[in-house]
């Protein structure tokens, strides 16, 4: 074989080798590109799923916050209505005819079971719980001996002080105690 034949043979073998490496390289590049595309697709899919989960979570949070605000506003409205019902009840009691209101106060004082002591009267009820009240009280509790004083510390009702015992018949305190006891009942009637 001549030198030219050897050179052509080497060139042919080199070209075959180059073609083989070129093909292997293209296959490797194709494989890497496919892996990159798969990774890209997988990463994008995971990112979309994560974004969807986060979006749903935020949406649920917004709904929960809105529902909580609505419940709080509803509760506040109900509390205001219940308070208004009690205020109207107090107004209704204060609007009773004077003789009826005086009689009820006397019955309350008699229910305490005391025959003597001091009756401290609220400033707004000083006329209502004056001499006529004391006369009614004397009739309801025969032999009773009560001293009457007026105070600026409260408006409506009275306190009966018998020795170390104090009976609280201040209208504001009676209504506060009543509110604590029957608020749930009033609310159930109003919002049933």
C-alpha positions as CSV (number, residue, x, y, z in Angstrom):
1,X,0.0,0.0,0.0
2,X,1.2,3.3,-0.9
3,X,1.5,6.3,1.4
4,X,-1.5,7.9,-0.3
5,X,-3.5,4.8,0.4
6,X,-2.4,4.7,4.0
7,X,-3.2,8.4,4.4
8,X,-6.7,7.9,2.8
9,X,-7.2,4.9,5.1
10,X,-6.2,6.9,8.2
11,X,-8.4,9.8,7.0
12,X,-11.3,7.4,6.4
13,X,-10.8,5.9,9.9
14,X,-10.5,9.4,11.4
15,X,-13.7,10.5,9.7
16,X,-15.5,7.4,10.8
17,X,-14.2,8.0,14.4
18,X,-15.2,11.7,14.1
19,X,-18.6,10.7,12.9
20,X,-18.9,8.2,15.6
21,X,-17.9,10.8,18.3
22,X,-20.2,13.4,16.6
23,X,-23.1,11.0,16.8
24,X,-22.3,10.0,20.4
25,X,-22.0,13.7,21.2
26,X,-25.3,14.5,19.5
27,X,-27.0,11.7,21.4
28,X,-25.5,12.9,24.7
29,X,-26.6,16.4,23.9
30,X,-30.1,15.1,23.0
31,X,-30.2,13.1,26.2
32,X,-29.1,16.1,28.3
33,X,-31.6,18.4,26.5
34,X,-34.4,15.8,27.1
35,X,-33.3,15.6,30.8
36,X,-33.3,19.5,31.0
37,X,-36.7,19.7,29.4
38,X,-38.0,17.0,31.7
39,X,-36.5,18.8,34.7
40,X,-37.9,22.1,33.5
41,X,-41.3,20.6,32.9
42,X,-41.2,18.8,36.3
43,X,-40.0,21.9,38.1
44,X,-42.7,24.1,36.4
45,X,-45.4,21.5,37.3
46,X,-44.2,21.5,40.9
47,X,-44.1,25.3,41.0
48,X,-47.6,25.4,39.6
49,X,-48.9,22.9,42.1
50,X,-47.2,24.8,44.9
51,X,-48.7,28.1,43.7
52,X,-52.1,26.5,43.5
53,X,-51.9,25.1,47.0
54,X,-50.7,28.5,48.3
55,X,-53.4,30.3,46.4
56,X,-56.1,28.0,47.9
57,X,-54.6,28.5,51.4
58,X,-54.7,32.3,51.0
59,X,-58.2,32.1,49.6
60,X,-59.3,30.0,52.6
61,X,-57.6,32.4,54.9
62,X,-59.3,35.4,53.4
63,X,-62.7,33.6,53.6
64,X,-62.0,32.6,57.2
65,X,-61.1,36.2,58.1
66,X,-64.2,37.5,56.4
67,X,-66.4,35.0,58.1
68,X,-64.7,35.8,61.5
69,X,-65.4,39.6,60.9
70,X,-69.0,38.8,60.0
71,X,-69.5,36.7,63.1
72,X,-67.9,39.4,65.2
73,X,-70.2,42.1,63.7
74,X,-73.2,39.8,64.0
75,X,-72.3,39.2,67.7
76,X,-71.8,42.9,68.3
77,X,-75.2,43.7,66.7
78,X,-76.8,41.0,68.8
79,X,-75.1,42.3,72.0
80,X,-76.3,45.8,71.1
81,X,-79.9,44.5,70.6
82,X,-79.8,42.7,73.9
83,X,-78.4,45.8,75.7
84,X,-81.1,47.8,74.0
85,X,-83.8,45.3,75.2
86,X,-82.5,45.7,78.8
87,X,-82.4,49.5,78.5
88,X,-86.0,49.5,77.3
89,X,-86.9,47.2,80.2
90,X,-85.3,49.7,82.6
91,X,-87.1,52.6,80.9
92,X,-90.4,50.6,81.2
93,X,-89.8,50.1,84.9
94,X,-89.0,53.8,85.5
95,X,-92.1,54.7,83.4
96,X,-94.4,52.7,85.8
97,X,-97.0,54.9,87.6
98,X,-95.4,56.3,90.7
99,X,-97.7,54.4,93.1
100,X,-97.0,51.1,91.4
101,X,-93.2,51.7,91.4
102,X,-93.3,52.8,95.1
103,X,-95.3,49.7,96.0
104,X,-92.8,47.4,94.2
105,X,-89.9,49.1,96.0
106,X,-91.8,48.6,99.3
107,X,-92.4,44.9,98.5
108,X,-88.7,44.5,97.8
109,X,-87.7,46.1,101.0
110,X,-90.2,43.9,102.9
111,X,-88.8,40.8,101.2
112,X,-85.4,41.4,102.9
113,X,-87.0,40.5,106.3
114,X,-85.5,43.3,108.3
115,X,-87.5,45.5,110.7
116,X,-84.9,48.2,111.4
117,X,-82.0,49.9,109.8
118,X,-81.1,52.6,107.3
119,X,-82.7,53.0,103.9
120,X,-80.3,54.9,101.6
121,X,-82.3,56.3,98.7
122,X,-80.9,57.3,95.3
123,X,-81.0,61.0,94.4
124,X,-83.3,60.6,91.4
125,X,-85.8,58.5,93.5
126,X,-85.7,60.8,96.6
127,X,-89.2,62.1,96.0
128,X,-90.6,58.6,95.0
129,X,-89.1,57.0,98.0
130,X,-90.1,59.7,100.4
131,X,-92.7,59.8,103.2
132,X,-95.3,57.9,101.3
133,X,-92.9,55.1,100.6
134,X,-91.9,55.0,104.3
135,X,-95.7,54.8,105.2
136,X,-96.2,51.9,102.8
137,X,-93.2,50.2,104.3
138,X,-94.6,50.6,107.8
139,X,-97.8,49.0,106.7
140,X,-96.0,46.1,105.0
141,X,-93.6,45.6,108.0
142,X,-95.5,46.3,111.2
143,X,-93.3,47.6,114.0
144,X,-90.5,48.5,111.6
145,X,-88.2,51.4,112.3
146,X,-86.2,52.6,109.4
147,X,-84.1,55.8,109.0
148,X,-84.1,57.3,105.5
149,X,-81.2,59.1,103.9
150,X,-80.6,60.3,100.4
151,X,-77.3,59.9,98.5
152,X,-75.7,61.3,95.4
153,X,-73.8,58.0,94.8
154,X,-76.6,56.4,92.7
155,X,-79.8,57.5,91.0
156,X,-82.6,54.9,91.2
157,X,-83.5,52.4,94.0
158,X,-82.2,52.1,97.5
159,X,-79.9,50.2,99.8
160,X,-81.1,48.8,103.1
161,X,-78.4,48.7,105.7
162,X,-79.3,46.5,108.7
163,X,-76.3,46.3,111.0
164,X,-73.5,44.6,109.1
165,X,-75.8,43.4,106.3
166,X,-76.4,45.5,103.2
167,X,-79.3,44.7,100.8
168,X,-78.7,46.2,97.4
169,X,-81.9,47.3,95.6
170,X,-80.2,49.9,93.4
171,X,-81.9,49.6,90.0
172,X,-78.7,49.7,88.1
173,X,-77.2,46.8,90.1
174,X,-80.4,44.8,89.9
175,X,-80.4,45.2,86.2
176,X,-76.7,44.2,85.9
177,X,-77.4,41.0,87.9
178,X,-80.5,40.4,85.8
179,X,-78.4,40.8,82.6
180,X,-75.9,38.3,83.8
181,X,-78.6,35.8,84.6
182,X,-80.9,36.1,81.6
183,X,-78.9,37.5,78.7
184,X,-78.7,34.1,77.0
185,X,-82.5,33.7,77.4
186,X,-83.2,37.2,76.0
187,X,-80.8,36.5,73.1
188,X,-82.5,33.2,72.3
189,X,-85.9,34.9,72.3
190,X,-84.7,37.8,70.1
191,X,-82.8,35.6,67.7
192,X,-84.6,32.3,67.6
